Amino acid sequence: MAQSDLQPSGLKTSLPPPKHTTSLANWLKENLFTNWRQSLFTLALLSFASWLLYQVGHWVFVTADWSVIPPNFKLLLSGQYPVDQLWRLWTGILLFALLLGLSAGSWKGVMTHVAFFLSLIFLVCLALPFVAFETRLWLSGAILIMGAGFGLGHFFKIKKTVLLVWIGFIPISGFLLHGFGLLPSVGTNLWGGFLLTLLLASVAILCSFPLGLLLALGRRSKLPAIKYFCIFYIELIRGVPLITILFVAQIMLPLLLGGSVSIDHIVRAMIGLTMFNAAYLAENIRGGLQSIPRGQFEAAHALGLGTPVTTCFVILPQALKAVIPSMVGQFIAIFKDTSLVAIVGLIDLLGMARNIAANPEFIGYQMELFLFVALVFFIFCSILSYASRRIEHSLGVGDR
């Protein structure tokens, strides 16, 4: 029997709903030109944006004199680090590229996107006409090593090994930068430019996260001594400007420790940035802990899980997932706040640009230098922001 014979008389076979398609003209009419008021506002905004874009583009590509960047490119990126020892920096970059490629091949997802953006930055640097031939070789090697690492991570199960090497990457980088007697010693007074900015931000972010996590848990502790100590620390640090903490770390910390203990001035800045960032991260994480329903605790206890296990494996993963945007926002903020170390005598990327602008040979190039600094900060902050969005998407943050 045919299927049409089973259909009741007088009824037609149902058809799928028509596809909803909106042309560009209809979209513009519905969103930008709904009525005459919105049309006027849209036209005024487009006119202002076009004028602003033209002025900026004309200054960047016609008026500005970018001849200040090529002779100072090395100073802006690595400060006064000795030229004959730059191979140590490049070795660290090659190791980082290898680890990033291995991570991208092993875990895919966010790491793949970060590796892609870093490779794109290297390719842009290769295209710059004033980049030295030796630098081009190092950059090309970094791209090739990253690709080789991606292949190794994709075809071999080496996740645990990669994690262990990531843990050892920080002391290896410190050894390469300083030397510690095994290599020719390079004093921290020669560290500067974007190298110093990246070091300060990386140490502050990596060290402040576990400290902020402990402070957030300590503030919710039932032990009065721990609870009120954490509250005092968080409120004290959050109530003081960062520049004050940097001055205290540079001037007061050596006095408090006495003359027998000497702490390098860059390490003091790292301590100040870490203490400051940890207090703000603690409040972000505490907000995530408070958002967890009480039923999660009760369900875990009903299954026989103790408080430490419940906190580590049930509560904290959900709390950290909920506050990813605010934590990454704080990471971006501390990355930009590293520019304040120029006030306490450290020459980071912004401080190096100011020193170059004060050179009589380059007087009048302040705008070009500061725009280059802004571009560098914008690129790396955008990468952090994009990685945050990818992590949120992969974890389903905000989805129901």
HELIX and SHEET records of a PDB file:
HELIX    1   1 GLN A    3  LEU A    6  5                                   4    
HELIX    2   2 LEU A   24  ASN A   31  1                                   8    
HELIX    3   3 TRP A   36  HIS A   58  1                                  23    
HELIX    4   4 TRP A   59  THR A   63  3                                   5    
HELIX    5   5 TRP A   66  VAL A   68  5                                   3    
HELIX    6   6 ILE A   69  SER A   78  1                                  10    
HELIX    7   7 VAL A   83  GLN A   85  5                                   3    
HELIX    8   8 LEU A   86  TRP A  107  1                                  22    
HELIX    9   9 VAL A  110  ALA A  127  1                                  18    
HELIX   10  10 PHE A  133  PHE A  155  1                                  23    
HELIX   11  11 LYS A  159  HIS A  178  1                                  20    
HELIX   12  12 THR A  188  LEU A  190  5                                   3    
HELIX   13  13 GLY A  193  ARG A  219  1                                  27    
HELIX   14  14 PRO A  224  ARG A  238  1                                  15    
HELIX   15  15 LEU A  242  PHE A  247  1                                   6    
HELIX   16  16 VAL A  248  MET A  252  3                                   5    
HELIX   17  17 LEU A  253  LEU A  257  1                                   5    
HELIX   18  18 HIS A  265  GLN A  290  1                                  26    
HELIX   19  19 ARG A  294  ALA A  302  1                                   9    
HELIX   20  20 THR A  307  THR A  310  1                                   4    
HELIX   21  21 THR A  311  ILE A  315  3                                   5    
HELIX   22  22 LEU A  316  ALA A  322  1                                   7    
HELIX   23  23 ILE A  324  ASP A  337  1                                  14    
HELIX   24  24 THR A  338  VAL A  344  5                                   7    
HELIX   25  25 LEU A  349  ALA A  358  1                                  10    
HELIX   26  26 PRO A  360  PHE A  362  5                                   3    
HELIX   27  27 GLN A  366  LEU A  395  1                                  30    
END                                                                             
